[in-house]
Amino acid sequence: MKQARHPEPHEMTLIAVMGALSDPIRVGLVRVLSDGRERGWGQLRAPVAKSTLSHHLRILRDAGVTRTRQEGTRCYVELRRADLESRFPGLLDAVLNAAHADDVGLQVGLNDTAS
Amino acid sequence: MKQARHPEPHEMTLIAVMGALSDPIRVGLVRVLSDGRERGWGQLRAPVAKSTLSHHLRILRDAGVTRTRQEGTRCYVELRRADLESRFPGLLDAVLNAAHADDVGLQVGLNDTAS
């Protein structure tokens, strides 16, 4: 993967962000990343094929929800919490709180043997 | 249309609501309804075919975002603001504020000659 292009905050759209956050796997990924730590893709555990996980991560990135960074052969991802909050105040917290209350996205987690 | 089944608040899901609110026409419909008034479908103006508008209204209804009522041959729709707020606190306002700030959904409005 080349260093991917990420939308600047002013390029983020509400519709793309809402679409990115309308899937339980993607909500789960956002929940895992909501502690603010950057994670290697290999640390992310989800009940989907790696190609599907990669697809979900691309949708999150293209919407501006996450930032992906490549280092050698490894990819890392982090939540763009500040950018989201500046563009769509209150939205991410409302989604995270609702996901927490309803146990949405629990199928996503972190691998014990992190890389 | 028969009186449609609407999800009870506890049946609403975050994923369905996020999906319902990830389309500019549907966000526009919610904006139009956000004044709390029930509207006849004939009052709603959107740059789509009537069948497409009906499809969008069904998605909103099935997700629990709106309530549809039939009276004779006419259908009416209103926003379920209180139910949404109780289930997903802060979510609707965050979406409405973002839509307002970004002019999302402005292609939807009310017909002057209301019915």
gemmi code that builds the backbone of each chain (N, CA, C; Angstrom):
import gemmi

chains = {
    "A": [
        ("MET", (0.833, -1.196, 0.000), (0.000, 0.000, 0.000), (0.867, 1.245, 0.000)),
        ("LYS", (0.577, 2.124, -0.915), (1.248, 3.417, -0.868), (0.656, 4.224, 0.283)),
        ("GLN", (1.349, 5.295, 0.645), (0.747, 6.176, 1.627), (-0.559, 6.684, 1.029)),
        ("ALA", (-1.637, 6.390, 1.697), (-2.955, 6.698, 1.144), (-3.288, 8.171, 1.316)),
        ("ARG", (-4.090, 8.658, 0.406), (-4.577, 10.015, 0.549), (-5.726, 10.037, 1.560)),
        ("HIS", (-5.670, 10.980, 2.445), (-6.733, 11.140, 3.436), (-7.447, 12.462, 3.179)),
        ("PRO", (-8.749, 12.484, 3.337), (-9.443, 13.758, 3.149), (-9.048, 14.749, 4.238)),
        ("GLU", (-8.855, 15.995, 3.818), (-8.686, 17.055, 4.811), (-10.018, 17.235, 5.537)),
        ("PRO", (-9.993, 17.798, 6.731), (-11.265, 17.986, 7.447), (-12.355, 18.642, 6.592)),
        ("HIS", (-12.012, 19.679, 5.833), (-13.064, 20.360, 5.058), (-13.585, 19.491, 3.919)),
        ("GLU", (-12.841, 18.437, 3.588), (-13.299, 17.534, 2.529), (-14.191, 16.412, 3.062)),
        ("MET", (-14.215, 16.223, 4.355), (-15.060, 15.163, 4.923), (-16.525, 15.521, 4.719)),
        ("THR", (-17.327, 14.520, 4.415), (-18.761, 14.778, 4.267), (-19.542, 13.982, 5.301)),
        ("LEU", (-20.629, 14.577, 5.748), (-21.492, 13.914, 6.718), (-21.990, 12.579, 6.174)),
        ("ILE", (-22.380, 12.580, 4.895), (-22.945, 11.369, 4.312), (-21.917, 10.235, 4.307)),
        ("ALA", (-20.680, 10.541, 3.936), (-19.646, 9.503, 3.913), (-19.345, 8.996, 5.320)),
        ("VAL", (-19.307, 9.901, 6.291), (-19.033, 9.489, 7.672), (-20.183, 8.628, 8.206)),
        ("MET", (-21.418, 9.036, 7.933), (-22.564, 8.246, 8.386), (-22.546, 6.864, 7.733)),
        ("GLY", (-22.230, 6.835, 6.448), (-22.148, 5.542, 5.767), (-21.043, 4.675, 6.344)),
        ("ALA", (-19.905, 5.297, 6.644), (-18.786, 4.539, 7.216), (-19.165, 3.955, 8.575)),
        ("LEU", (-20.020, 4.661, 9.299), (-20.382, 4.220, 10.648), (-21.722, 3.479, 10.677)),
        ("SER", (-22.133, 2.942, 9.541), (-23.396, 2.203, 9.483), (-23.173, 0.708, 9.299)),
        ("ASP", (-22.031, 0.239, 9.731), (-21.699, -1.181, 9.640), (-21.121, -1.631, 10.981)),
        ("PRO", (-21.559, -2.771, 11.493), (-21.110, -3.175, 12.838), (-19.619, -3.461, 12.934)),
        ("ILE", (-19.029, -3.984, 11.873), (-17.583, -4.211, 11.920), (-16.844, -2.873, 12.001)),
        ("ARG", (-17.284, -1.930, 11.204), (-16.599, -0.625, 11.202), (-16.831, 0.110, 12.512)),
        ("VAL", (-18.028, 0.010, 13.069), (-18.262, 0.611, 14.389), (-17.367, -0.073, 15.421)),
        ("GLY", (-17.212, -1.385, 15.297), (-16.330, -2.104, 16.210), (-14.887, -1.648, 16.099)),
        ("LEU", (-14.435, -1.430, 14.886), (-13.072, -0.934, 14.687), (-12.904, 0.441, 15.335)),
        ("VAL", (-13.900, 1.295, 15.157), (-13.829, 2.636, 15.758), (-13.817, 2.529, 17.279)),
        ("ARG", (-14.593, 1.592, 17.812), (-14.588, 1.413, 19.262), (-13.211, 0.991, 19.755)),
        ("VAL", (-12.595, 0.048, 19.039), (-11.274, -0.428, 19.443), (-10.258, 0.716, 19.401)),
        ("LEU", (-10.427, 1.600, 18.410), (-9.474, 2.701, 18.245), (-9.806, 3.914, 19.104)),
        ("SER", (-10.936, 3.844, 19.803), (-11.402, 5.038, 20.514), (-10.573, 5.364, 21.750)),
        ("ASP", (-9.636, 4.480, 22.106), (-8.742, 4.823, 23.223), (-7.621, 5.758, 22.758)),
        ("GLY", (-7.622, 6.057, 21.449), (-6.665, 7.035, 20.942), (-5.331, 6.457, 20.517)),
        ("ARG", (-5.139, 5.151, 20.751), (-3.849, 4.551, 20.405), (-3.838, 4.107, 18.949)),
        ("GLU", (-2.709, 4.317, 18.301), (-2.520, 3.777, 16.967), (-2.308, 2.277, 17.073)),
        ("ARG", (-2.919, 1.534, 16.156), (-2.814, 0.077, 16.186), (-2.322, -0.451, 14.847)),
        ("GLY", (-1.487, -1.480, 14.915), (-1.114, -2.183, 13.693), (-2.298, -2.996, 13.204)),
        ("TRP", (-2.414, -3.109, 11.895), (-3.546, -3.868, 11.362), (-3.554, -5.295, 11.887)),
        ("GLY", (-2.372, -5.820, 12.110), (-2.272, -7.185, 12.608), (-2.808, -7.352, 14.019)),
        ("GLN", (-2.932, -6.252, 14.720), (-3.495, -6.313, 16.071), (-5.005, -6.409, 16.062)),
        ("LEU", (-5.612, -6.016, 14.940), (-7.069, -5.950, 14.882), (-7.652, -7.338, 14.621)),
        ("ARG", (-8.596, -7.714, 15.453), (-9.238, -9.016, 15.332), (-10.700, -8.796, 14.963)),
        ("ALA", (-11.117, -9.383, 13.837), (-12.515, -9.273, 13.410), (-12.890, -10.565, 12.690)),
        ("PRO", (-14.149, -10.959, 12.788), (-14.579, -12.238, 12.207), (-14.851, -12.116, 10.711)),
        ("VAL", (-13.891, -11.572, 10.004), (-14.010, -11.427, 8.547), (-12.654, -11.739, 7.922)),
        ("ALA", (-12.675, -12.003, 6.623), (-11.429, -12.254, 5.903), (-10.550, -11.006, 5.935)),
        ("LYS", (-9.242, -11.201, 5.788), (-8.347, -10.044, 5.814), (-8.674, -9.046, 4.710)),
        ("SER", (-9.089, -9.558, 3.560), (-9.429, -8.647, 2.464), (-10.661, -7.817, 2.818)),
        ("THR", (-11.590, -8.428, 3.547), (-12.790, -7.707, 3.964), (-12.437, -6.671, 5.024)),
        ("LEU", (-11.570, -7.061, 5.939), (-11.121, -6.107, 6.955), (-10.428, -4.923, 6.298)),
        ("SER", (-9.609, -5.209, 5.316), (-8.915, -4.151, 4.588), (-9.906, -3.226, 3.900)),
        ("HIS", (-10.954, -3.817, 3.356), (-12.030, -3.026, 2.717), (-12.695, -2.087, 3.734)),
        ("HIS", (-13.016, -2.629, 4.893), (-13.644, -1.795, 5.922), (-12.716, -0.661, 6.359)),
        ("LEU", (-11.431, -0.982, 6.507), (-10.476, 0.048, 6.919), (-10.337, 1.134, 5.856)),
        ("ARG", (-10.470, 0.731, 4.590), (-10.379, 1.730, 3.513), (-11.589, 2.665, 3.537)),
        ("ILE", (-12.760, 2.099, 3.801), (-13.963, 2.950, 3.854), (-13.851, 3.959, 4.995)),
        ("LEU", (-13.362, 3.489, 6.143), (-13.170, 4.401, 7.275), (-12.162, 5.488, 6.928)),
        ("ARG", (-11.091, 5.101, 6.282), (-10.053, 6.066, 5.911), (-10.577, 7.069, 4.887)),
        ("ASP", (-11.243, 6.570, 3.854), (-11.729, 7.467, 2.796), (-12.748, 8.469, 3.318)),
        ("ALA", (-13.495, 8.071, 4.345), (-14.483, 8.990, 4.931), (-13.821, 10.002, 5.865)),
        ("GLY", (-12.576, 9.735, 6.243), (-11.886, 10.626, 7.170), (-12.004, 10.206, 8.617)),
        ("VAL", (-12.563, 9.026, 8.843), (-12.751, 8.574, 10.222), (-11.426, 8.133, 10.836)),
        ("THR", (-10.575, 7.532, 10.019), (-9.298, 7.030, 10.523), (-8.147, 7.520, 9.648)),
        ("ARG", (-6.970, 7.404, 10.211), (-5.764, 7.714, 9.451), (-4.904, 6.457, 9.400)),
        ("THR", (-4.479, 6.108, 8.213), (-3.678, 4.910, 8.012), (-2.254, 5.327, 7.652)),
        ("ARG", (-1.307, 4.616, 8.227), (0.104, 4.935, 7.994), (0.840, 3.648, 7.670)),
        ("GLN", (1.675, 3.677, 6.663), (2.460, 2.504, 6.326), (3.893, 2.710, 6.793)),
        ("GLU", (4.447, 1.654, 7.351), (5.847, 1.716, 7.774), (6.476, 0.406, 7.359)),
        ("GLY", (7.290, 0.446, 6.335), (7.810, -0.791, 5.778), (6.669, -1.609, 5.222)),
        ("THR", (6.526, -2.827, 5.690), (5.442, -3.686, 5.190), (4.231, -3.651, 6.108)),
        ("ARG", (4.306, -2.827, 7.134), (3.205, -2.824, 8.102), (2.339, -1.580, 7.977)),
        ("CYS", (1.044, -1.781, 8.230), (0.099, -0.659, 8.223), (-0.406, -0.420, 9.627)),
        ("TYR", (-0.573, 0.836, 9.932), (-1.083, 1.243, 11.239), (-2.290, 2.138, 11.029)),
        ("VAL", (-3.171, 2.139, 11.994), (-4.390, 2.935, 11.859), (-4.713, 3.599, 13.192)),
        ("GLU", (-5.234, 4.809, 13.101), (-5.681, 5.500, 14.308), (-6.944, 6.288, 13.988)),
        ("LEU", (-7.698, 6.558, 15.030), (-8.930, 7.321, 14.890), (-8.597, 8.812, 14.771)),
        ("ARG", (-9.294, 9.511, 13.878), (-9.094, 10.964, 13.734), (-10.129, 11.696, 14.592)),
        ("ARG", (-10.030, 11.490, 15.868), (-11.073, 11.992, 16.765), (-11.188, 13.514, 16.725)),
        ("ALA", (-10.060, 14.191, 16.765), (-10.109, 15.666, 16.801), (-10.688, 16.222, 15.498)),
        ("ASP", (-10.281, 15.630, 14.370), (-10.805, 16.111, 13.092), (-12.310, 15.872, 13.000)),
        ("LEU", (-12.740, 14.699, 13.445), (-14.180, 14.396, 13.411), (-14.953, 15.349, 14.317)),
        ("GLU", (-14.404, 15.589, 15.491), (-15.104, 16.456, 16.432), (-15.198, 17.881, 15.907)),
        ("SER", (-14.144, 18.317, 15.222), (-14.175, 19.687, 14.699), (-15.177, 19.809, 13.548)),
        ("ARG", (-15.284, 18.773, 12.754), (-16.193, 18.833, 11.603), (-17.638, 18.540, 11.990)),
        ("PHE", (-17.831, 17.517, 12.841), (-19.191, 17.061, 13.173), (-19.312, 16.934, 14.693)),
        ("PRO", (-19.432, 18.089, 15.379), (-19.389, 18.082, 16.847), (-20.440, 17.149, 17.451)),
        ("GLY", (-19.990, 16.315, 18.347), (-20.900, 15.450, 19.084), (-21.255, 14.150, 18.395)),
        ("LEU", (-20.961, 14.054, 17.116), (-21.407, 12.879, 16.372), (-20.684, 11.604, 16.826)),
        ("LEU", (-19.358, 11.662, 16.878), (-18.615, 10.459, 17.230), (-18.970, 9.982, 18.635)),
        ("ASP", (-19.048, 10.894, 19.571), (-19.392, 10.484, 20.938), (-20.791, 9.893, 21.005)),
        ("ALA", (-21.732, 10.466, 20.255), (-23.095, 9.913, 20.252), (-23.093, 8.487, 19.711)),
        ("VAL", (-22.303, 8.257, 18.671), (-22.233, 6.915, 18.080), (-21.533, 5.952, 19.044)),
        ("LEU", (-20.423, 6.399, 19.618), (-19.687, 5.528, 20.549), (-20.539, 5.190, 21.769)),
        ("ASN", (-21.257, 6.172, 22.292), (-22.102, 5.918, 23.459), (-23.223, 4.945, 23.126)),
        ("ALA", (-23.830, 5.136, 21.954), (-24.909, 4.228, 21.546), (-24.363, 2.826, 21.302)),
        ("ALA", (-23.198, 2.738, 20.684), (-22.601, 1.429, 20.416), (-22.266, 0.717, 21.724)),
        ("HIS", (-21.773, 1.486, 22.678), (-21.461, 0.919, 23.989), (-22.733, 0.412, 24.676)),
        ("ALA", (-23.770, 1.229, 24.645), (-25.018, 0.867, 25.322), (-25.655, -0.372, 24.699)),
        ("ASP", (-25.515, -0.512, 23.391), (-26.180, -1.606, 22.673), (-25.245, -2.767, 22.337)),
        ("ASP", (-23.985, -2.689, 22.789), (-23.013, -3.732, 22.457), (-22.850, -3.915, 20.955)),
        ("VAL", (-22.805, -2.814, 20.231), (-22.572, -2.893, 18.785), (-21.068, -2.949, 18.528)),
        ("GLY", (-20.653, -3.891, 17.697), (-19.249, -3.954, 17.287), (-18.362, -4.765, 18.202)),
        ("LEU", (-18.967, -5.494, 19.121), (-18.172, -6.284, 20.076), (-17.406, -7.427, 19.414)),
        ("GLN", (-17.804, -7.757, 18.189), (-17.084, -8.834, 17.494), (-15.678, -8.428, 17.051)),
        ("VAL", (-15.384, -7.137, 17.191), (-14.060, -6.646, 16.851), (-13.265, -6.434, 18.137)),
        ("GLY", (-12.020, -6.834, 18.106), (-11.196, -6.659, 19.293), (-9.729, -6.579, 18.919)),
        ("LEU", (-8.894, -6.773, 19.910), (-7.447, -6.756, 19.669), (-6.904, -8.154, 19.901)),
        ("ASN", (-5.951, -8.535, 19.072), (-5.290, -9.811, 19.277), (-4.395, -9.732, 20.507)),
        ("ASP", (-4.305, -10.846, 21.200), (-3.464, -10.873, 22.394), (-1.994, -10.720, 22.002)),
        ("THR", (-1.600, -11.463, 20.989), (-0.210, -11.401, 20.549), (-0.105, -10.303, 19.514)),
        ("ALA", (0.073, -9.103, 20.004), (0.080, -7.942, 19.125), (1.326, -7.900, 18.266)),
        ("SER", (1.210, -7.261, 17.153), (2.378, -7.058, 16.299), (2.471, -5.591, 15.965)),
    ],
    "B": [
        ("MET", (-51.384, 1.556, 1.086), (-50.470, 1.136, 2.164), (-51.267, 0.807, 3.415)),
        ("LYS", (-51.033, -0.355, 3.961), (-51.613, -0.651, 5.269), (-50.890, 0.171, 6.335)),
        ("GLN", (-51.520, 0.232, 7.511), (-50.790, 0.874, 8.602), (-49.510, 0.068, 8.804)),
        ("ALA", (-48.392, 0.719, 8.634), (-47.121, 0.015, 8.655), (-46.686, -0.282, 10.086)),
        ("ARG", (-45.927, -1.339, 10.208), (-45.357, -1.648, 11.503), (-44.135, -0.755, 11.738)),
        ("HIS", (-44.081, -0.214, 12.916), (-42.931, 0.618, 13.286), (-42.166, -0.067, 14.410)),
        ("PRO", (-40.856, -0.011, 14.365), (-40.112, -0.621, 15.463), (-40.361, 0.137, 16.771)),
        ("GLU", (-40.524, -0.626, 17.828), (-40.544, -0.001, 19.147), (-39.146, 0.557, 19.429)),
        ("PRO", (-39.043, 1.501, 20.342), (-37.720, 2.063, 20.633), (-36.652, 0.989, 20.913)),
        ("HIS", (-37.013, -0.040, 21.703), (-35.985, -1.035, 22.023), (-35.613, -1.886, 20.815)),
        ("GLU", (-36.412, -1.825, 19.768), (-36.093, -2.584, 18.557), (-35.230, -1.789, 17.578)),
        ("MET", (-35.132, -0.501, 17.788), (-34.297, 0.318, 16.894), (-32.832, -0.076, 17.051)),
        ("THR", (-32.115, -0.091, 15.950), (-30.692, -0.384, 16.043), (-29.874, 0.797, 15.539)),
        ("LEU", (-28.725, 0.969, 16.172), (-27.825, 2.041, 15.756), (-27.456, 1.899, 14.293)),
        ("ILE", (-27.177, 0.675, 13.871), (-26.720, 0.460, 12.497), (-27.806, 0.864, 11.499)),
        ("ALA", (-29.049, 0.487, 11.774), (-30.138, 0.845, 10.857), (-30.353, 2.352, 10.820)),
        ("VAL", (-30.258, 2.996, 11.980), (-30.448, 4.452, 12.022), (-29.308, 5.155, 11.283)),
        ("MET", (-28.084, 4.698, 11.504), (-26.949, 5.305, 10.798), (-27.095, 5.106, 9.294)),
        ("GLY", (-27.524, 3.922, 8.883), (-27.732, 3.677, 7.458), (-28.836, 4.558, 6.896)),
        ("ALA", (-29.904, 4.709, 7.666), (-31.012, 5.549, 7.204), (-30.559, 6.998, 7.030)),
        ("LEU", (-29.622, 7.430, 7.853), (-29.180, 8.822, 7.819), (-27.891, 9.008, 7.014)),
        ("SER", (-27.602, 8.073, 6.137), (-26.384, 8.170, 5.323), (-26.714, 8.478, 3.867)),
        ("ASP", (-27.836, 9.095, 3.644), (-28.256, 9.456, 2.285), (-28.750, 10.901, 2.305)),
        ("PRO", (-28.336, 11.707, 1.341), (-28.685, 13.132, 1.393), (-30.181, 13.398, 1.270)),
        ("ILE", (-30.891, 12.589, 0.497), (-32.345, 12.784, 0.398), (-32.983, 12.489, 1.758)),
        ("ARG", (-32.561, 11.402, 2.386), (-33.165, 11.044, 3.676), (-32.802, 12.057, 4.762)),
        ("VAL", (-31.565, 12.543, 4.733), (-31.199, 13.599, 5.684), (-32.041, 14.838, 5.413)),
        ("GLY", (-32.281, 15.133, 4.146), (-33.124, 16.281, 3.812), (-34.540, 16.109, 4.324)),
        ("LEU", (-35.082, 14.912, 4.200), (-36.426, 14.649, 4.716), (-36.470, 14.861, 6.233)),
        ("VAL", (-35.450, 14.365, 6.913), (-35.395, 14.536, 8.366), (-35.286, 16.013, 8.724)),
        ("ARG", (-34.522, 16.765, 7.948), (-34.425, 18.203, 8.214), (-35.783, 18.867, 8.071)),
        ("VAL", (-36.510, 18.511, 6.999), (-37.821, 19.111, 6.772), (-38.770, 18.781, 7.925)),
        ("LEU", (-38.631, 17.565, 8.460), (-39.529, 17.121, 9.528), (-39.058, 17.559, 10.914)),
        ("SER", (-37.889, 18.168, 10.974), (-37.296, 18.445, 12.283), (-38.016, 19.568, 13.031)),
        ("ASP", (-38.971, 20.234, 12.373), (-39.752, 21.237, 13.108), (-40.853, 20.576, 13.933)),
        ("GLY", (-40.937, 19.242, 13.831), (-41.879, 18.524, 14.683), (-43.276, 18.370, 14.098)),
        ("ARG", (-43.535, 18.997, 12.978), (-44.873, 18.915, 12.391), (-45.010, 17.677, 11.516)),
        ("GLU", (-46.168, 17.062, 11.601), (-46.485, 15.961, 10.698), (-46.778, 16.549, 9.317)),
        ("ARG", (-46.290, 15.866, 8.293), (-46.477, 16.353, 6.927), (-47.107, 15.275, 6.056)),
        ("GLY", (-47.986, 15.705, 5.160), (-48.482, 14.781, 4.141), (-47.386, 14.495, 3.131)),
        ("TRP", (-47.361, 13.276, 2.634), (-46.320, 12.935, 1.660), (-46.364, 13.879, 0.458)),
        ("GLY", (-47.567, 14.313, 0.107), (-47.706, 15.216, -1.034), (-47.067, 16.576, -0.803)),
        ("GLN", (-46.812, 16.886, 0.459), (-46.158, 18.154, 0.770), (-44.651, 18.089, 0.558)),
        ("LEU", (-44.129, 16.873, 0.527), (-42.675, 16.721, 0.462), (-42.188, 16.868, -0.975)),
        ("ARG", (-41.203, 17.705, -1.146), (-40.645, 17.950, -2.471), (-39.194, 17.459, -2.499)),
        ("ALA", (-38.921, 16.563, -3.423), (-37.562, 16.032, -3.552), (-37.314, 15.723, -5.018)),
        ("PRO", (-36.076, 15.869, -5.463), (-35.764, 15.689, -6.888), (-35.602, 14.220, -7.255)),
        ("VAL", (-36.582, 13.422, -6.877), (-36.557, 11.986, -7.193), (-37.972, 11.563, -7.574)),
        ("ALA", (-38.073, 10.410, -8.208), (-39.386, 9.870, -8.570), (-40.181, 9.575, -7.304)),
        ("LYS", (-41.499, 9.580, -7.443), (-42.335, 9.301, -6.279), (-42.034, 7.932, -5.680)),
        ("SER", (-41.752, 6.960, -6.544), (-41.439, 5.616, -6.039), (-40.142, 5.637, -5.231)),
        ("THR", (-39.192, 6.453, -5.674), (-37.919, 6.567, -4.944), (-38.129, 7.282, -3.619)),
        ("LEU", (-38.939, 8.308, -3.642), (-39.249, 9.009, -2.396), (-39.926, 8.060, -1.406)),
        ("SER", (-40.842, 7.265, -1.921), (-41.528, 6.290, -1.076), (-40.529, 5.293, -0.474)),
        ("HIS", (-39.560, 4.888, -1.281), (-38.501, 3.982, -0.804), (-37.707, 4.622, 0.333)),
        ("HIS", (-37.343, 5.882, 0.151), (-36.584, 6.569, 1.202), (-37.419, 6.680, 2.484)),
        ("LEU", (-38.691, 6.986, 2.320), (-39.560, 7.115, 3.498), (-39.716, 5.776, 4.218)),
        ("ARG", (-39.701, 4.703, 3.456), (-39.821, 3.379, 4.076), (-38.563, 3.050, 4.882)),
        ("ILE", (-37.415, 3.398, 4.335), (-36.156, 3.134, 5.055), (-36.131, 3.913, 6.374)),
        ("LEU", (-36.561, 5.162, 6.310), (-36.605, 5.965, 7.536), (-37.580, 5.357, 8.547)),
        ("ARG", (-38.706, 4.928, 8.065), (-39.725, 4.330, 8.946), (-39.218, 3.022, 9.551)),
        ("ASP", (-38.660, 2.170, 8.705), (-38.211, 0.860, 9.196), (-37.097, 0.993, 10.232)),
        ("ALA", (-36.307, 2.033, 10.109), (-35.225, 2.246, 11.076), (-35.744, 2.857, 12.373)),
        ("GLY", (-36.984, 3.376, 12.319), (-37.532, 4.009, 13.509), (-37.337, 5.508, 13.542)),
        ("VAL", (-36.818, 6.064, 12.454), (-36.545, 7.502, 12.432), (-37.841, 8.292, 12.296)),
        ("THR", (-38.790, 7.753, 11.543), (-40.055, 8.460, 11.320), (-41.238, 7.537, 11.616)),
        ("ARG", (-42.381, 8.171, 11.771), (-43.624, 7.429, 11.928), (-44.552, 7.822, 10.783)),
        ("THR", (-45.089, 6.815, 10.104), (-45.976, 7.045, 8.970), (-47.392, 6.654, 9.370)),
        ("ARG", (-48.342, 7.449, 8.953), (-49.740, 7.225, 9.290), (-50.554, 7.378, 8.017)),
        ("GLN", (-51.480, 6.442, 7.816), (-52.345, 6.544, 6.654), (-53.728, 7.009, 7.102)),
        ("GLU", (-54.304, 7.894, 6.314), (-55.657, 8.368, 6.599), (-56.374, 8.427, 5.267)),
        ("GLY", (-57.276, 7.477, 5.078), (-57.915, 7.380, 3.762), (-56.862, 7.012, 2.732)),
        ("THR", (-56.739, 7.822, 1.713), (-55.748, 7.529, 0.671), (-54.464, 8.315, 0.883)),
        ("ARG", (-54.411, 9.043, 1.973), (-53.242, 9.901, 2.180), (-52.324, 9.355, 3.258)),
        ("CYS", (-51.027, 9.592, 3.036), (-50.036, 9.185, 4.031), (-49.393, 10.420, 4.647)),
        ("TYR", (-49.126, 10.305, 5.914), (-48.502, 11.389, 6.663), (-47.266, 10.842, 7.366)),
        ("VAL", (-46.320, 11.712, 7.600), (-45.068, 11.270, 8.216), (-44.604, 12.310, 9.225)),
        ("GLU", (-44.045, 11.823, 10.305), (-43.451, 12.738, 11.289), (-42.176, 12.119, 11.844)),
        ("LEU", (-41.334, 12.979, 12.370), (-40.065, 12.546, 12.953), (-40.306, 11.991, 14.347)),
        ("ARG", (-39.658, 10.875, 14.690), (-39.780, 10.309, 16.034), (-38.646, 10.847, 16.907)),
        ("ARG", (-38.647, 12.116, 17.106), (-37.513, 12.758, 17.773), (-37.314, 12.239, 19.194)),
        ("ALA", (-38.405, 12.136, 19.953), (-38.268, 11.718, 21.348), (-37.767, 10.272, 21.440)),
        ("ASP", (-38.286, 9.413, 20.579), (-37.833, 8.016, 20.596), (-36.357, 7.921, 20.228)),
        ("LEU", (-35.967, 8.680, 19.220), (-34.561, 8.666, 18.808), (-33.664, 9.186, 19.922)),
        ("GLU", (-34.106, 10.252, 20.553), (-33.284, 10.855, 21.605), (-33.146, 9.906, 22.796)),
        ("SER", (-34.228, 9.183, 23.090), (-34.157, 8.264, 24.222), (-33.238, 7.074, 23.910)),
        ("ARG", (-33.259, 6.626, 22.657), (-32.439, 5.473, 22.304), (-30.982, 5.843, 22.033)),
        ("PHE", (-30.791, 6.947, 21.322), (-29.443, 7.329, 20.889), (-29.209, 8.803, 21.228)),
        ("PRO", (-28.971, 9.090, 22.494), (-28.900, 10.484, 22.930), (-27.849, 11.292, 22.155)),
        ("GLY", (-28.284, 12.433, 21.682), (-27.361, 13.356, 21.017), (-27.143, 13.086, 19.544)),
        ("LEU", (-27.553, 11.905, 19.082), (-27.227, 11.528, 17.703), (-27.978, 12.391, 16.685)),
        ("LEU", (-29.279, 12.495, 16.853), (-30.069, 13.245, 15.868), (-29.636, 14.704, 15.814)),
        ("ASP", (-29.433, 15.312, 16.969), (-29.021, 16.715, 16.968), (-27.650, 16.882, 16.313)),
        ("ALA", (-26.735, 15.947, 16.562), (-25.413, 16.036, 15.937), (-25.547, 15.967, 14.417)),
        ("VAL", (-26.419, 15.075, 13.941), (-26.608, 14.939, 12.494), (-27.290, 16.182, 11.926)),
        ("LEU", (-28.317, 16.661, 12.598), (-29.024, 17.853, 12.104), (-28.105, 19.075, 12.091)),
        ("ASN", (-27.304, 19.228, 13.138), (-26.382, 20.364, 13.182), (-25.343, 20.283, 12.062)),
        ("ALA", (-24.815, 19.075, 11.845), (-23.824, 18.901, 10.777), (-24.464, 19.135, 9.418)),
        ("ALA", (-25.677, 18.637, 9.227), (-26.371, 18.820, 7.952), (-26.638, 20.301, 7.704)),
        ("HIS", (-27.002, 21.009, 8.756), (-27.245, 22.442, 8.630), (-25.954, 23.178, 8.273)),
        ("ALA", (-24.877, 22.827, 8.955), (-23.602, 23.513, 8.723), (-23.081, 23.272, 7.309)),
        ("ASP", (-23.339, 22.073, 6.788), (-22.800, 21.695, 5.478), (-23.826, 21.793, 4.352)),
        ("ASP", (-25.032, 22.271, 4.654), (-26.087, 22.337, 3.630), (-26.382, 20.981, 3.012)),
        ("VAL", (-26.420, 19.945, 3.840), (-26.766, 18.605, 3.343), (-28.286, 18.469, 3.327)),
        ("GLY", (-28.812, 17.984, 2.221), (-30.243, 17.699, 2.139), (-31.100, 18.872, 1.712)),
        ("LEU", (-30.457, 19.937, 1.246), (-31.228, 21.128, 0.865), (-32.107, 20.906, -0.366)),
        ("GLN", (-31.842, 19.805, -1.080), (-32.675, 19.535, -2.267), (-34.073, 19.063, -1.895)),
        ("VAL", (-34.275, 18.795, -0.603), (-35.600, 18.393, -0.131), (-36.276, 19.597, 0.519)),
        ("GLY", (-37.539, 19.775, 0.224), (-38.269, 20.891, 0.810), (-39.747, 20.587, 0.879)),
        ("LEU", (-40.515, 21.634, 1.055), (-41.969, 21.490, 1.112), (-42.586, 22.165, -0.102)),
        ("ASN", (-43.607, 21.552, -0.648), (-44.337, 22.176, -1.738), (-45.120, 23.367, -1.213)),
        ("ASP", (-45.203, 24.368, -2.039), (-45.958, 25.564, -1.640), (-47.439, 25.235, -1.497)),
        ("THR", (-47.970, 24.540, -2.488), (-49.387, 24.174, -2.435), (-49.500, 22.850, -1.717)),
        ("ALA", (-49.571, 22.932, -0.429), (-49.550, 21.723, 0.384), (-50.857, 20.964, 0.245)),
        ("SER", (-50.774, 19.678, 0.450), (-52.005, 18.860, 0.477), (-51.960, 17.993, 1.712)),
    ],
}
model = gemmi.Model(1)
for chain_id, residues in chains.items():
    chain = gemmi.Chain(chain_id)
    for i, (resn, *xyz) in enumerate(residues, 1):
        res = gemmi.Residue()
        res.name, res.seqid = resn, gemmi.SeqId(i, " ")
        for name, pos in zip(("N", "CA", "C"), xyz):
            atom = gemmi.Atom()
            atom.name, atom.element = name, gemmi.Element(name[0])
            atom.pos, atom.b_iso = gemmi.Position(*pos), 0.0
            res.add_atom(atom)
        chain.add_residue(res)
    model.add_chain(chain)
structure = gemmi.Structure()
structure.add_model(model)
structure.setup_entities()
